Amino acid sequence: MKSKYKLGDIVYLEKIFTPKNGGRIIEPKKTIYAKVIRIEDTASLGIAYELKPLCETYLGGVLYWEKDIGGLASLAFEEEEKMWRVWGDQ
């Protein structure tokens, strides 16, 4: 199976895993950016990624599935820039 992201890609997360209270997924107050440092193709659920946050946020010590990653950071930046061009600073 071909991975959507490559080693070294900077991705963004809108939800992260926390081991607090038995483990759960939370939405942080701000978008988390992370670097892909390992890619693992699992037999059961597809491709998983080990991510290293670009900030001090702890990502729970787990691998993230493709569906759990918001996308490439460059694409998120381009979308935000497009929004500002359309709507301006109103």
C-alpha positions in Angstrom: 0.0 0.0 0.0 1.3 3.5 -0.9 1.6 6.0 1.9 0.0 9.4 1.6 2.8 11.1 3.5 6.6 10.7 3.2 9.4 10.8 5.9 10.1 14.3 6.8 6.7 15.7 5.7 5.2 18.3 8.0 1.6 17.5 8.8 -1.1 19.0 10.9 -3.4 17.4 13.5 -6.7 18.7 14.6 -7.2 15.8 17.1 -4.6 14.1 19.3 -4.5 11.1 21.6 -3.9 11.6 25.3 -3.4 8.8 27.7 -5.1 10.8 30.5 -8.2 9.3 32.0 -7.7 5.9 30.4 -6.9 7.3 27.0 -9.0 9.4 24.6 -8.9 11.6 21.6 -9.1 15.3 22.2 -9.2 18.5 20.1 -6.4 20.8 21.1 -7.0 24.5 21.4 -4.8 25.1 18.4 -3.7 23.0 15.4 -0.7 20.8 16.1 2.1 20.5 13.5 4.3 17.4 13.5 7.0 15.8 11.4 6.6 12.3 10.0 9.6 10.3 11.4 8.5 6.7 10.7 6.0 5.0 8.5 4.6 1.5 9.2 2.4 -0.5 6.9 0.3 -2.7 9.2 -1.5 -5.8 8.0 -4.8 -5.0 9.7 -5.5 -1.3 9.4 -3.2 0.1 6.8 -0.5 2.7 7.1 0.4 4.3 10.5 2.8 7.2 11.2 5.0 8.0 14.0 5.0 11.8 14.4 7.3 14.2 16.2 5.5 17.4 17.3 7.1 20.7 16.4 5.9 22.1 19.7 5.9 20.8 23.3 2.6 18.9 22.9 2.8 15.2 23.8 1.1 13.1 21.1 0.3 10.2 23.4 3.1 7.9 22.4 1.0 6.2 19.7 1.1 5.9 15.9 -1.5 7.9 13.9 -3.5 6.4 11.1 -3.8 8.4 7.8 -7.4 9.2 8.6 -6.3 10.8 11.9 -3.9 13.3 10.2 -5.5 16.5 9.0 -3.2 16.8 6.0 0.1 18.3 4.8 0.9 21.6 6.5 1.7 23.3 3.2 -1.8 22.5 2.0 -3.3 23.9 5.2 -1.3 27.1 4.8 -2.4 27.4 1.1 -6.1 27.0 2.1 -5.8 29.7 4.8 -4.1 32.1 2.4 -6.9 31.5 -0.2 -9.5 32.3 2.5 -7.8 35.6 3.3 -7.6 36.6 -0.3 -11.3 35.9 -0.7 -12.6 37.4 2.5 -9.9 39.9 3.5 -9.4 41.1 7.0 -13.1 42.0 7.7 
